[in-house]
Amino acid sequence: MASLMHILTFLAIIGSICSTPISSKVSPGLQKKFRQGPTSKVLVTFATGTRAVLDFVSQNEYPDRDTLLFSLATALDLNSAQSQSSVRSYLSTTNFTFDPLWVTDQLWIKDATLELVETLAAFPEVVDISDDEDTFFRKPSSPSDNLCVGRPGPLAEWGVAKVRAEEAVVLLKSVLPNLPTIRIATIDTGVRYTHEALRDNYLGDWGWFDPSQGTPMPNDGNGHGTHTTGTIAGSLGIGVYPDAKWMACKGCATNFCSMYDLIKCGQWVLCPTLADGTRRDCSKAPHLVSNSWGIDYIQGTDWFDNVIEAWHVGHVLPVFSIGNSGPNCATAGYPGSLDVIGVGSTTTADAISSFSSVGPSIHSVMKPDISAPGSAVVSASHTADNAYRTLSGTSMACPHVAGVSAIILAFNETLSYEEVKGTLFTGAATNLMTSGRVCDGVIDSVFPNHVFGHGRVDALASLESLINRK
């Protein structure tokens, strides 16, 4: 097992830092921002990065996941403290508000001036300074939105029934009476934690973080996050796996998300803190994180890559919506296009939803990985404790797969990312309403394909395949 001394020794011998010309360090977007106003929120990126730390931690053995997560968070934290020491020391002599991001080896600065940026660009360890963009993220899509108060339930909603979640949970409890507690996290607009379908399985003290406002308890002024969390773990028939404990990070304060908020949430997922940002406890990290957000891929986009790589090292399963830019081929969004479980959307008739983004991804891999119910999905609303709403989007499909993944992990929480993904693929339904669409030479009736991925998720079939393999 790697000790703290080993980590410190490793960090002390990280390779030398190369200098980059100042003129190439400030992104074009940030330069444009300064032409529009005197200040901007910025992200400063350092040459050391996190790759060497992630490789070092992943190559060592640990007695359990909690120790792994503690070692990972500690190593990344020490790495950023070392690589950013000169810049942090300088900033501490100014009145600028800044926040180190150890998960990406970056530093966020609020209301930076052009003069400050030019000063920081002169530090040889700084390789990039960019705008903390908060306007180009697409709003989570909701083609249909019907609000109602009260439901005839607790009958399972059509998506929960379609993926055979209730049958899978019955089977799970019959073969494993003493279930482990599976923690699921959402990075979204927050959650109305007093909702009747969500209030009983909120994790509690370590289950909420709001990077921008620091609010003490879960809240949601938009409703998107309440809806997605309800589909994963809500009771009264709206959730796939109500036995899970839910956690939430407010990565999208309104209709948009800033890079800082999302990266900060990604960091919190690896080692949660209390709502006020103090007293972190890596043992409270979720087993999986559901992300119903994303952007249309732009060449060179990689700002969330390091977060996902850190999640993989920390054994946190990443699930992402693939985007709502369909039906054309090659519309798979970022970060769902990366090495994550990217989810497309299906209808009640098991056809692909018209809005669901389609592969191949910009990285030339099969996307989506799998599909799930996403058209006209009923789940919890943020407007009242007994309110429900109908929304559509791959945002609604993603939590179905997250919920099924939670069931799989409840059977065996030590399963790796590849093992969970393989179990989802093995159980996926392929008797779907295909249209003969061809993307990258693959027709949608041959699985896997770039329209449905490996098929539509099926909790019961996946769990049965896992039990039979044991």
Secondary structure by P-SEA (a helix, b strand, c coil): cccaaaaaaaaaaccbbbbccccccccaaaaaaaaaccccbbbbbbccccaaaaaaaaacccccaaaaaaaaaaaaaaaaaaaaaaaaaaaaaccbbbbbbccccbbbbccccaaaaaaaaacccccccccccccccccccccbbbbbcccccccccaaaaaaaaaaaaaaaaaacccccbbbbbbccccccccccccccccccccccccccccccbbbbccaaaaaaaaaccccccccccccbbbbbbcccccccccaaaaaaaaaaaacccccccccccccccccccccccccccccccccaaaaaaaaaaacbbbbbccccccccccccccccccccbbbbbbcccccccccccccccccccccccccccccbbbbbbcccccbbbbbbcaaaaaaaaaaaaaaaaaacccccaaaaaaaaaaacccccccccccccccccccccccccccccccaaaaaaaaaaac
